[in-house]
Amino acid sequence: MDNKRRDLLKTGGGLSLLELIAAAGWLKPEDVFAADWNKAAFDTKSVEDTIKAMGAGTPTQSKDITFFSTPDIAENGAVVPVGVTSAIPGTESIAILIEKNPNTLAAVFDVPAGTEPSLSTRVKMGQSSNIYALVKADGKYYVASKEIKVTLGGCGG
């Protein structure tokens, strides 16, 4: 079978499925496009500016925010696993901030009501740095941090 024909069939099948899901009302255009995307927060260059752009004011330090599967030493700064869990009741969102990255805000995750506020992702870190988890719960903000050392070339230096 011709590869171009195969690619066309795969693309057409995917688009047809997407149209059916949208027609059934399961997928709305506002769900696809980032309507609530906070561009100003993603363009910030410091932790303080990011927190201000997110409307957090002065967040409270919390021991109810824990990091799991997040290493103390990352051998490859291009792929650093980060896991965050919030035990704060009413958690609405979790943001990951990396202090020494060119853009501090790495990700923001909305936590739907009734779900466990726990997430796991991978981030890129240019150098050893503090990483922050900023949690919004019941309109208030809480923060926890952890230092991650990034080695060069996996040498442990």
C-alpha positions in Angstrom: 0.0 0.0 0.0 1.2 3.5 -0.8 2.5 5.3 2.3 0.8 8.6 1.3 -2.6 6.7 1.0 -2.0 5.1 4.4 -1.3 8.4 6.0 -4.4 10.0 4.4 -6.6 7.1 5.7 -5.2 7.5 9.2 -5.7 11.2 9.2 -9.2 11.0 7.8 -10.2 8.3 10.3 -8.9 10.4 13.2 -10.7 13.5 12.0 -13.9 11.5 11.6 -13.7 10.3 15.1 -13.1 13.8 16.4 -16.1 15.1 14.5 -18.3 12.3 16.0 -17.1 13.1 19.5 -17.8 16.8 19.0 -21.2 16.1 17.5 -22.2 13.9 20.5 -21.4 16.9 22.8 -18.6 15.1 24.5 -16.0 17.6 23.3 -16.5 21.3 23.1 -14.3 23.8 21.3 -13.5 25.6 24.5 -12.2 22.3 25.9 -9.7 22.0 23.0 -8.4 25.6 23.1 -6.7 26.9 26.2 -9.2 29.6 27.0 -7.8 30.1 30.6 -4.2 30.1 29.6 -2.2 32.7 31.6 0.4 33.9 29.1 1.8 36.5 31.6 2.6 33.8 34.2 4.4 31.6 31.6 6.5 34.5 30.5 7.9 35.4 34.0 11.5 35.0 34.8 11.4 34.7 38.7 9.5 32.8 41.3 8.1 36.0 42.8 7.0 37.4 39.5 5.3 34.1 38.6 3.5 33.9 41.9 2.3 37.5 41.4 1.2 36.8 37.8 -0.9 33.9 39.1 -2.6 36.1 41.6 -1.2 34.2 44.6 0.0 37.1 46.7 2.1 35.6 49.5 1.5 31.8 49.6 1.7 29.9 52.9 4.4 27.2 53.4 2.7 23.8 53.7 3.9 20.4 54.8 0.7 19.0 53.2 2.4 19.2 49.8 4.8 16.4 49.1 7.1 15.5 46.3 7.2 11.9 45.2 9.4 10.2 42.5 11.3 13.5 42.4 15.1 12.8 42.7 17.5 14.7 44.9 20.1 14.3 42.1 19.0 14.2 38.4 21.5 12.7 36.1 19.9 14.2 33.0 18.5 17.7 33.2 16.6 17.2 30.0 14.2 14.7 31.6 13.6 15.2 35.4 10.7 13.3 36.8 8.5 15.3 39.2 5.6 14.1 41.3 3.5 16.3 43.5 0.7 15.3 45.9 -1.5 17.7 47.9 -3.3 16.7 51.1 -4.9 20.1 51.4 -8.7 19.8 51.2 -10.3 21.5 48.2 -7.2 21.6 46.0 -8.1 23.3 42.7 -4.8 23.5 40.9 -1.1 22.6 41.2 1.6 24.6 39.5 5.3 23.6 39.1 7.9 26.4 39.2 11.6 25.9 38.6 13.6 28.8 40.0 16.6 28.9 37.7 15.0 28.0 34.4 14.7 30.8 31.8 10.9 30.7 32.2 10.0 29.9 35.8 6.5 28.4 35.3 6.9 24.9 33.9 3.3 23.6 34.2 -0.1 24.3 35.7 -2.6 21.4 36.3 -6.3 22.0 37.2 -7.6 19.4 39.6 -11.3 18.7 39.1 -13.5 18.3 42.2 -13.6 14.8 43.4 -10.3 13.7 42.1 -7.1 12.9 44.0 -4.8 15.9 43.8 -1.7 14.0 42.7 0.3 14.4 39.5 3.4 13.1 37.9 5.3 14.7 34.9 8.7 15.3 33.5 10.4 18.7 33.3 13.6 20.2 31.8 16.1 21.8 34.1 19.0 23.8 32.8 20.9 23.6 36.1 20.6 22.7 39.8 17.7 24.6 41.3 14.9 24.7 43.7 11.6 23.4 42.4 8.3 24.7 43.8 4.8 23.3 44.0 2.2 26.0 44.2 -1.2 24.7 45.2 -4.4 26.6 45.0 -7.1 25.3 47.5 -10.3 27.1 48.3 -9.0 30.3 46.9 -5.8 30.3 49.0 -2.3 29.5 47.9 0.2 27.1 49.5 3.8 26.3 48.5 6.4 23.7 49.1 9.9 23.4 47.6 12.7 20.9 47.0 16.2 21.3 45.8 17.2 19.2 42.8 20.9 18.9 41.8 21.4 18.4 38.1 24.7 16.6 37.1 26.5 17.3 33.9 26.6 14.3 31.7 25.6 12.0 34.5 29.0 12.4 36.2 27.7 13.3 39.6 29.6 16.6 39.7 
